[in-house]
């Protein structure tokens, strides 16, 4: 007789979730130019469950809600940043929330983030709800749930839809006009959430896309649309630094380069080495005049100027390099020993210049002004979420799930299903992260009927990626936003 021993393997117990901090709220008053708004600020962790009723975790939402008895015509706008992996503090404390950290132009903000009532806050037109994506900020995925299920284009969109519905239910606001405000990857999230909310029976009145990316194909190496989209940004930046465009404003020079891309560069660059040498020389000369780099240098690159190449070379003689989010920001060039491409691509003085002051101001507002305890750590940008992101996305009416998503189809499908809604695109002439030319190109490929195109508007300003970090842009955007919200009262013809 033989004894048999069966070895069983057991999984290590998952850690218990952190104790959930108590929600907090406080009555506050915003004061602007001769006007004031009494509002309540809420810092809340709302439980969110997936379609199978499994508990995903607690989603952090910071909201500013005007104190009104009748909210039937008071909009609610859900706001977020991008990444993916970014929390929502920047769009809040930077420019749309009731409190703001003032910028210092294209300079690093000196010292801690000082708060002031924001003269340009969107609170004047709408209640605001700023949501941190799961795994970012204070939004925690429960240890029993696989975070990778919500770290992807579709899982993230579904989680946000469920979070929005949870907030609407808790605050009894299903009958209020609903708007979405996204920046950067948040604009891609906007497109998906816009469509998904409709599929859940929740109507969206308006969508605001700031610093938009809809199609990720131009982020792939060697994609022609990448070089085309970057060229007007290079031109505006060259004009800003006095390297090109003498006698023109930066906007005029940007528009001139935009026209050059449409009418000249797009044909030349798609021909590759089939382009006759004399024609390449002529195009390179025109491009050199626009972007401030030598024609011979441009020809040697086959008319394809990478972002990091431009950042390193425009002010090379001054020993400086340029920003990515906002190319007007500069810092001191790295030595060759620090010339690793991946390292350099991640260095950005336009992010460094505002991030710590923004986060400092936001923590002060949450903890000291509102009285929210929070967790020990606030995750402003989670590289884990970013690295684990699932880019697969099957757009409506397409086959398969490519890893380079194009959500222009989502935004068009949502608009077709909800033709009384509106879309507003904000672009910046110094934004090298999400170039404005690509947005117009992506939307142009949809061939929407005139009736739907009339529901879309485009505005371009002086800013880089974070429009709220540019006071001139914020001032220009403010009346455009107010007018956009007022259009909900315009009858549909």
Secondary structure, 3 states (H helix, E strand, C coil): CCCCCCCCCCCCCCCCCCCCCCCEEEEEEEECCCCEEEEEEEEEEEEEECCCCCEEEEEEEEEEEECCCCCCCCEEEEEECCCCCECCHHHHHHHHCCEEECCCCCCCCCCCCCEEECCCCHHHCEEEEEECCCCCECCEECCCCCHHHCCEHHHHHHHHHHHHHHHHHHCCCCCCCEEEEEEEHHHHHHHHHHHHHHHCCCCCCEEEEEEECCECHHHCCCCHHHHHHHHHHHHHHHHHCCCCCCCCCHHHHHHHHHHHHHHHHHHHHHHHHHCCHHHHHHHHHHHHHHHCCCHHHHHHCCCCCCHHHHHHHCCHHHCEEECCCCCCCEEECCCHHHCCHHHHHHCCHHHHCCHHHHHHHHHHHHHHHHCCCCCCCCECECHHHHHCCECCCCCCCCCCCCCCCECHHHHHHHHHHCCCCEEEEEEECCCCCCCHHHHHHHHHCCCCCHHHHCCEEEEEECCCCCHHHCHHHHHHHHHHHHHHHHHHHCCCC
